[in-house]
Amino acid sequence: MTSAWSGGRSPFAVNSKKFGMWLFIISDALTFSAMLMAYTYVRLATPNWPTPFHFSPSIIFSTFMTFCLLSSSLTMVMGVQAMNHGRRKAAVGWILATMAGGGAFVALHLTEWLNLIHKEHVTPFSNEWGVPLFGGTFFALTGLHMTHVVIGLIYLGIMAIAVSRGKFKAEDVEVSGLYWHFVDLVWMFIFPLVYLMSAKI
Amino acid sequence: MSTHSAVVEHIEGATTKVFLIVWSALLIMTGAEVFLAYEQIPIVIFLTALVGLSVIKAALIIAYFMHLKFEKLSLFLTLFPMLILCIILMLLMFLPDSSRLMMMRPQ
């Protein structure tokens, strides 16, 4: 018996696109890990770290944003399943539902940012508590995540159009799903470590 | 590799019911995190609970939504030990130094 590693076949039994996406996800996970650690490091080093997240609107908004992302992951997985069963129309519907969840997330996140900027006077470079690193690390971390969500929305939009025109295969939808779930997964760390840890009690 | 996608793939255990259960579990854990934020508990326990719940949530998303549970073990072994090792290497610098910073704070 020849080894699965002797060449001529995929030892992981996944296509190259899916494997490529997994490698990207692992490297991106390290980027976010480093950023979360940097945020926590500066936070621990600063005695008067601000806690500007009031229950209303910040925590309510961020909790609902978590709900939007988790639900969009569920609709994405349903889209992949529909595509696996050859139901293209249903898959497009589920992908559009996923985009609606992601769109709601971005809209709520921008509202929450504007609330912080206008009501709490937090900018990336200054705030009234004299801890500029708060705004710097907060906007860098949540901004990088929001960029991922926006790229995900564009990616899913392209997938929805292509799938509705009969292009792309089930595996391509699954690869886009992997990216979307990863964006959801990162928020599962940002939400508690950034928002809940700095909630104003 | 590309021809197999035309065939209907049936993954044992990956059903709508399972996905709904995982989604509900994720929502319940998120609710628990928000609840804990407003309870008077020591910060170290709170932080441990938050990170613990987040790791469980991430594991559920990876296993079920990202289908890793249904992939070959070799894929998991290629990707994740390296990721965990790198995170441990970062923590090796982060944990001692950040606790030193806490001690150096002006009282």
Interface residues (C-beta under 8 A of the other chain):
Chain A: A4 S10 P11 F12 A13 V14 N15 S16 F19 W22 L23 I26 A29 L30 S33 A34 M37 T40 Y41 L44 A45 P47 F55 I59 T63 T66 F67 L70 S71 S73 L74 M76 V77 M78 Q81 N84 H85 G86 K169 A170 E171 E174 G177 L178 H181 F182 D184 L185 M188 F189 F191 P192 L193 L196 M197 A199 I201
Chain B: M1 S2 S5 A6 V8 E9 A14 T16 F19 L20 W23 L26 L27 T30 E33 V34 L36 A37 Y38 F46 L47 L50 V51 L53 S54 K57 A58 I61 I62 Y64 F65 M66 H67 E71 K72 S74 L75 T78 L79 F80 M82 L83 C86 I87 M90 L91 F94 D97 S98 S99 L101 M102 R105 P106
